[in-house]
Amino acid sequence: MHRRNFLHGLPPALAAALASCSSPGSRLALPGSSSFALGIDVLAASGFAALRNQRVGLITNQTSVNSRGIPSRVVLQRALGRNLTTLFTPEHGLDGREPAGLKVPSRRDPLTGLTAWSLYGDSRKPSPRMLANVDVLLFDLQDIGSRSYTYISTMALAMEACAENRRGFMVLDRPNPIGGNRVQGPPLNPRWKSFVGQIPVPYLHGMTAAELARMGNARGWWKARPALRVVPMHGWNRSMVWRDTGLRWTPTSPNIPHPESPLYYAATGILGGLDGVDIGIGTPRPFEFAGGMGIDPHRFAADLSALRLPGVRFHPYHSQRKPGFAGVRLSIDPRGSTDLIALAVILTSEVVRRSNGLPLRQSTGDTRTLFHKVWGSDNLWLALNSRTPANRIIAGFQSYARSFAAARQPFLIYS
């Protein structure tokens, strides 16, 4: 990416600060070199000029590290001293070890000595009290590219809070680990808006956090719009998957342990929202399985293989953890072209059918409601109950995905 293109669209003060960092004495190479740099790296290379004389808050967790693996909160505290005043943490907590869906308490961070306010506790939105010592709030979390993953929901509510409290908001950008070209899946019905579906995008949006922040601010996705600044990466493009960055993967949560886990989350996470199924949670390879009770795994694998889905292979398995459960283990090529949400529909439909409808009968109450929220509507549930063919379900969201792919264009930072 050329330097002029890299700086285009940045706030003038930040663009000027970054431009000034290209002197021979800069610690980190900027546009014009072949290096890869995260948003936190680019900010550091600018000498943190955009944060001068400001009190800074940081939304952070274990994934918030620079390209050398140093926690961003440590990098910022070394540079800003007491001007780094406050930390905020998302679902799974500061260390990423809390199980999904469980409230996270606020705590003192042992690395910085600062209070780390939980944004996944009694409140999921920063309060005026939490923002009292903050002039600008930074967002530096590694997302996985799926609408139902809650880190972008945390960003959305934090942006709204910053606008309401007249605080600035800055996104330190990070890669979408499954690349920037997958725009796949159904829309979010406003009736089913929730913390696992906070913004109106397809299930896979193919955007980075900074791009989503730009689009959401322009489109009014939150009740109030803050003064937004973004610090783009250097050296990332839309065709890149995680392995292309050369970065070490930090698990984003307990069940996303590997750099390819976001692909499998997209493929089987919908199925995993039902009871009476197996997607490998509790094994070293979560989300890499699709199974149920009474399924013939060899027949299932053969039938799926016959579909010849590009970049996806299926292997029969019998569960060791859940006696009586069987199905397929998936192998997904990160560069494959298969529509992962179409694959999710096929797997969900087939597991339900081959289990004689047991997952639907067992999924009641809160489980069913959460299933609707994750999908973005009750359409999939109704289709599964009526035995609508998978290809008809898939066809129902293709037009929306294409229209969103066009609508996002003005807000993309990377080619």
Phi, psi and omega in degrees: 000132181286153184301319182297318178294324181295319183278341182299132176092350176283153174304143185307318183295318181288320178299318179294320180296318180292321179299323182289346183275001182274011178290160183303337183275359182297143181286330187229132182294140179249188184314140186111342175253176182262008184285158174256136180221133173285168177303320179295326177293317181294319177298318179296320180295337177278359186074019180059031185301325183291347181253008184300131177062026177239146173275128193244133168252156184222125170273119195210162170199200184293339180279348184277083180227158175275184184295343178265001179087008179276130180305136181301325181293329176288316178302314182292320181293322177298324183276321188258344182062229183291350179285347164275107193255330193210143175244153176225144183235147180267194172307146181081352171084183184295328182257358178072021185256349183286138180297155180301136174085348180272140178300144180248127179281153170290154184202172174267131180279121182292338181283322185247344185078004183269156172290133175250099181288134178279131171255022173219051179230231178294333177232146177247011182226132180302133179271164175306323179297317180296329184265007187302324183253029183235132171261324179221135181254125180262142175246121182216069178240146176274112178273173179239004172090004179250139183302325186280350178282131200277357183295324177287329173298319176299317179299316183299313181290327177292321177298317178299316179296321179296320178296316182294332182253012177057047174249150175281161179224134182227132177255123172267109195283154179220162183293151161279115190293342178258012177095175185252013184247351180276105173243099193216141172113177187277166175283171173262118174286126182307331179299331185254017176299134183200187180287342173261013175194076190263332185238148186278077180228163173298166181304319170248118187259344178065031183232160173269170180300318181295321179294318177296320179297317178297314181293316181296321179294319181288325185268356178072042179288341177241162189295329180221147187251121180279167168290112189254135170230145178234146174245100183292163170285165169243132174093005178259144172221168192292340180276353184279137167254177190304316185299336181286342182283338185077005181273152173284136178280130171255122180309129182280339177195170187305328183257015172237067189277342188237157181296338177269353182305324179300330177294317181287326174303316179295323186281327186236355182299324178296310177304319182295348176283353177264153171278160176074029177227172177225122176238011175094008176297133184097356175252171176293349182234065181299148178072003183265008182233156174216106184210172178201185181284135171074015181274138173278106187293326181291318177294318180299312180298320181294318181293319179291320179299327181294342178286342179052052178286125185300125175080011180233130175238153184232134181232135180292148176210154168247129183292134174272337183271329186235090182306136180092348179266140178206166181170225182235147167259134184266151169228113186246126174283121181303336180264002180295158185258003181297137173291111186291332179279330169298318176299319179300320179294316179300312181296316181296314180299317183288320178296318177299313182295314184285345174263014179057037175078004184304316180302324179289320180292326182278340184268104182230172172055234184297326179298315180294318180299316179295323177301315178297317182296318180294317179289331180103359177187177175266010184299318183293318179302313180297321180293319178295320180294326181269004179059037176296132180302145183302322183295329177287322177297315182297317180299333184292341180244005183292320181297318178298315181299319178295320181292323178292320179303324178284319184294332183281346189307315182297345187253000180284141181261331189245149180268000000 
